[in-house]
């Protein structure tokens, strides 16, 4: 699955989020499964869900972390794909 960076992501109504310190737990109440995010994953989630597009979230993260742009892109795409596969995020556009 390829995620378009011009897309926007939304959190489906069946997903709950609970932050525990700097980490987060996402719960898909329809599938009764959960997904844990470490502090970096939590920061990526926040950028994704508040940004206008995936690209805007990526650019925000690129400015926040001292990391190779291609590595960040691969890691970011991988996280988004897992979240979409587990129906924790949906893409629009």
Secondary structure as a PSIPRED ss2 file (coil, helix, strand):
# PSIPRED VFORMAT (PSIPRED V4.0)

   1 X C   1.000  0.000  0.000
   2 X C   1.000  0.000  0.000
   3 X C   1.000  0.000  0.000
   4 X C   1.000  0.000  0.000
   5 X C   1.000  0.000  0.000
   6 X C   1.000  0.000  0.000
   7 X C   1.000  0.000  0.000
   8 X E   0.000  0.000  1.000
   9 X E   0.000  0.000  1.000
  10 X E   0.000  0.000  1.000
  11 X C   1.000  0.000  0.000
  12 X C   1.000  0.000  0.000
  13 X C   1.000  0.000  0.000
  14 X C   1.000  0.000  0.000
  15 X E   0.000  0.000  1.000
  16 X E   0.000  0.000  1.000
  17 X E   0.000  0.000  1.000
  18 X E   0.000  0.000  1.000
  19 X E   0.000  0.000  1.000
  20 X E   0.000  0.000  1.000
  21 X C   1.000  0.000  0.000
  22 X C   1.000  0.000  0.000
  23 X E   0.000  0.000  1.000
  24 X E   0.000  0.000  1.000
  25 X E   0.000  0.000  1.000
  26 X E   0.000  0.000  1.000
  27 X E   0.000  0.000  1.000
  28 X E   0.000  0.000  1.000
  29 X C   1.000  0.000  0.000
  30 X C   1.000  0.000  0.000
  31 X C   1.000  0.000  0.000
  32 X C   1.000  0.000  0.000
  33 X E   0.000  0.000  1.000
  34 X E   0.000  0.000  1.000
  35 X E   0.000  0.000  1.000
  36 X E   0.000  0.000  1.000
  37 X E   0.000  0.000  1.000
  38 X C   1.000  0.000  0.000
  39 X H   0.000  1.000  0.000
  40 X H   0.000  1.000  0.000
  41 X H   0.000  1.000  0.000
  42 X H   0.000  1.000  0.000
  43 X H   0.000  1.000  0.000
  44 X H   0.000  1.000  0.000
  45 X H   0.000  1.000  0.000
  46 X H   0.000  1.000  0.000
  47 X H   0.000  1.000  0.000
  48 X H   0.000  1.000  0.000
  49 X H   0.000  1.000  0.000
  50 X H   0.000  1.000  0.000
  51 X C   1.000  0.000  0.000
  52 X C   1.000  0.000  0.000
  53 X C   1.000  0.000  0.000
  54 X H   0.000  1.000  0.000
  55 X H   0.000  1.000  0.000
  56 X H   0.000  1.000  0.000
  57 X H   0.000  1.000  0.000
  58 X H   0.000  1.000  0.000
  59 X H   0.000  1.000  0.000
  60 X H   0.000  1.000  0.000
  61 X H   0.000  1.000  0.000
  62 X H   0.000  1.000  0.000
  63 X H   0.000  1.000  0.000
  64 X H   0.000  1.000  0.000
  65 X C   1.000  0.000  0.000
  66 X C   1.000  0.000  0.000
  67 X C   1.000  0.000  0.000
  68 X C   1.000  0.000  0.000
  69 X H   0.000  1.000  0.000
  70 X H   0.000  1.000  0.000
  71 X H   0.000  1.000  0.000
  72 X H   0.000  1.000  0.000
  73 X H   0.000  1.000  0.000
  74 X H   0.000  1.000  0.000
  75 X H   0.000  1.000  0.000
  76 X H   0.000  1.000  0.000
  77 X H   0.000  1.000  0.000
  78 X H   0.000  1.000  0.000
  79 X H   0.000  1.000  0.000
  80 X H   0.000  1.000  0.000
  81 X H   0.000  1.000  0.000
  82 X H   0.000  1.000  0.000
  83 X H   0.000  1.000  0.000
  84 X H   0.000  1.000  0.000
  85 X H   0.000  1.000  0.000
  86 X C   1.000  0.000  0.000
  87 X C   1.000  0.000  0.000
  88 X C   1.000  0.000  0.000
  89 X C   1.000  0.000  0.000
  90 X E   0.000  0.000  1.000
  91 X E   0.000  0.000  1.000
  92 X E   0.000  0.000  1.000
  93 X C   1.000  0.000  0.000
